[in-house]
Amino acid sequence: MSERSVLRSRLEALAREVAKFGAVGGAGVVVNFAVFNLVRQLTEIPVVRASILATVVATGTNYLGYRYFTYRDRDKRGRTRELTLFLLFSAIGLIIENGLLYVATYGFHWDSPLQSNIFKFLGIGVATLFRFWSYRTWVFRALPAREAVESAESFLAEDSRRARSVSGR
């Protein structure tokens, strides 16, 4: 395989990963904004606290999407470690996301519903870049190449055995 085809293959894999991450993250953004705006409309909770609550709810739904969709083929050993790192990096993302909203709200007094949603959106964008890097690097680690091949071979062998038993051979 040439260097060019290896590079192309890696770029295609990265593009698929980014698309899956974006799909889960997009759903998380919808959850985040829905909870944020519902809390703002239905309660007297201050804007940044409402945003933190929304971010926590979205983080929970995102974990499920990342683990079982985006990174389902990644290393599944050490779930306690994975969840701990996920929560750690999510907390840092929460601080980035809501820190921007905090500065806009309390530093510049930009606190109308529209301004709050704009700065929440900007905070989510900056935090998403951090989360993508940290989740793929530290949380949902790729399987080492040898283990990935062995895992694929055992899956294919098991599938082949099932097919033979169903067909009666």
C-alpha positions as CSV (number, residue, x, y, z in Angstrom):
1,M,0.0,0.0,0.0
2,S,1.5,3.3,-1.0
3,E,1.9,6.3,1.3
4,R,-0.8,8.1,-0.6
5,S,-3.4,5.4,-0.2
6,V,-2.5,5.0,3.5
7,L,-3.0,8.8,4.0
8,R,-6.2,8.7,2.1
9,S,-7.5,5.7,4.2
10,R,-6.6,7.6,7.4
11,L,-8.3,10.7,6.2
12,E,-11.4,8.8,5.3
13,A,-11.5,7.1,8.7
14,L,-11.1,10.5,10.4
15,A,-13.9,12.0,8.3
16,R,-16.2,9.1,9.3
17,E,-15.3,9.6,13.0
18,V,-15.9,13.3,12.7
19,A,-19.3,12.7,11.1
20,K,-20.3,10.3,13.8
21,F,-19.0,12.5,16.6
22,G,-20.9,15.4,15.0
23,A,-24.2,13.4,14.8
24,V,-24.0,12.5,18.5
25,G,-22.8,16.0,19.4
26,G,-25.6,17.6,17.3
27,A,-28.2,15.5,19.2
28,G,-26.5,16.6,22.4
29,V,-26.7,20.3,21.3
30,V,-30.4,19.9,20.8
31,V,-30.8,18.3,24.2
32,N,-28.6,21.0,25.7
33,F,-30.6,23.9,24.2
34,A,-34.0,22.3,24.9
35,V,-33.2,21.8,28.6
36,F,-31.5,25.2,28.9
37,N,-34.4,27.1,27.4
38,L,-37.1,25.0,29.3
39,V,-35.3,25.7,32.6
40,R,-35.0,29.4,31.8
41,Q,-38.7,29.6,30.9
42,L,-40.2,27.5,33.6
43,T,-38.0,28.4,36.6
44,E,-36.2,31.2,38.3
45,I,-32.8,29.4,38.1
46,P,-30.1,31.9,37.0
47,V,-28.8,31.7,33.5
48,V,-25.4,30.0,34.1
49,R,-26.9,27.5,36.5
50,A,-29.6,26.6,34.0
51,S,-26.8,26.2,31.4
52,I,-24.8,23.9,33.7
53,L,-27.8,21.8,34.3
54,A,-28.5,21.5,30.6
55,T,-24.8,20.6,29.9
56,V,-24.9,17.8,32.5
57,V,-28.1,16.3,30.9
58,A,-26.6,16.6,27.4
59,T,-23.3,15.0,28.7
60,G,-25.2,11.9,29.9
61,T,-27.0,11.4,26.6
62,N,-23.7,12.1,24.7
63,Y,-21.8,9.4,26.6
64,L,-24.3,6.8,25.4
65,G,-24.1,8.0,21.8
66,Y,-20.3,8.1,21.8
67,R,-19.8,4.7,23.5
68,Y,-22.4,2.8,21.5
69,F,-22.3,4.6,18.2
70,T,-19.3,6.8,17.5
71,Y,-16.7,4.7,19.3
72,R,-18.3,1.3,19.5
73,D,-15.3,-0.3,17.9
74,R,-12.9,1.1,20.4
75,D,-11.3,-0.5,23.4
76,K,-14.1,-1.6,25.8
77,R,-11.8,-2.8,28.6
78,G,-11.6,-0.6,31.7
79,R,-15.0,1.0,31.6
80,T,-14.4,2.6,35.0
81,R,-11.3,4.4,33.6
82,E,-13.2,5.3,30.5
83,L,-16.2,6.8,32.4
84,T,-13.9,8.6,34.8
85,L,-11.9,10.2,32.0
86,F,-15.1,11.0,30.1
87,L,-16.5,12.8,33.1
88,L,-13.2,14.6,33.8
89,F,-12.9,15.9,30.2
90,S,-16.6,16.7,30.1
91,A,-16.3,18.7,33.3
92,I,-13.5,20.7,31.6
93,G,-15.7,21.2,28.6
94,L,-18.5,22.3,30.9
95,I,-16.2,24.9,32.4
96,I,-15.2,26.1,28.9
97,E,-18.8,26.2,27.6
98,N,-20.3,27.9,30.7
99,G,-17.3,30.1,31.4
100,L,-17.9,31.9,28.2
101,L,-21.6,32.3,29.0
102,Y,-20.6,33.5,32.5
103,V,-18.3,36.2,31.2
104,A,-20.9,37.4,28.7
105,T,-23.7,37.4,31.3
106,Y,-21.9,38.8,34.3
107,G,-18.9,40.6,32.8
108,F,-20.7,42.3,29.9
109,H,-24.3,42.1,31.1
110,W,-25.3,40.4,27.8
111,D,-28.1,38.4,29.3
112,S,-31.2,38.7,27.1
113,P,-32.5,35.2,26.0
114,L,-31.0,35.8,22.5
115,Q,-27.6,36.8,23.8
116,S,-27.6,33.9,26.3
117,N,-28.3,31.4,23.5
118,I,-25.6,33.0,21.2
119,F,-22.9,32.8,23.9
120,K,-24.0,29.3,24.9
121,F,-23.7,28.3,21.3
122,L,-20.2,29.8,21.0
123,G,-19.2,28.1,24.3
124,I,-20.5,24.7,23.0
125,G,-18.4,25.2,19.8
126,V,-15.2,25.9,21.7
127,A,-15.8,23.1,24.2
128,T,-16.6,20.7,21.3
129,L,-13.1,21.1,19.8
130,F,-11.6,20.3,23.2
131,R,-14.0,17.4,23.8
132,F,-13.3,15.8,20.3
133,W,-9.6,15.9,20.9
134,S,-9.7,14.6,24.5
135,Y,-12.3,11.9,23.9
136,R,-10.6,10.4,20.9
137,T,-7.1,10.7,22.5
138,W,-7.7,9.7,26.1
139,V,-11.2,8.3,26.6
140,F,-12.2,6.1,23.7
141,R,-8.8,4.8,22.7
142,A,-8.2,2.9,19.5
143,L,-7.4,-0.8,19.9
144,P,-3.8,-1.7,19.1
145,A,-3.5,-2.9,15.6
146,R,-2.8,-6.6,16.5
147,E,-5.8,-6.7,18.9
148,A,-8.0,-5.1,16.3
149,V,-7.1,-7.8,13.7
150,E,-7.5,-10.6,16.3
151,S,-10.9,-9.2,17.3
152,A,-12.0,-9.0,13.6
153,E,-10.8,-12.5,12.9
154,S,-12.6,-13.9,15.9
155,F,-15.8,-12.1,14.9
156,L,-15.6,-13.4,11.3
157,A,-14.9,-17.0,12.5
158,E,-17.8,-16.9,14.9
159,D,-20.1,-15.5,12.1
160,S,-18.9,-18.2,9.8
161,R,-19.7,-20.9,12.5
162,R,-23.2,-19.4,13.0
163,A,-23.8,-19.4,9.2
164,R,-22.8,-23.1,9.0
165,S,-25.0,-24.1,12.0
166,V,-28.0,-22.3,10.5
167,S,-27.6,-23.9,7.1
168,G,-27.2,-27.4,8.7
169,R,-23.6,-28.1,7.7
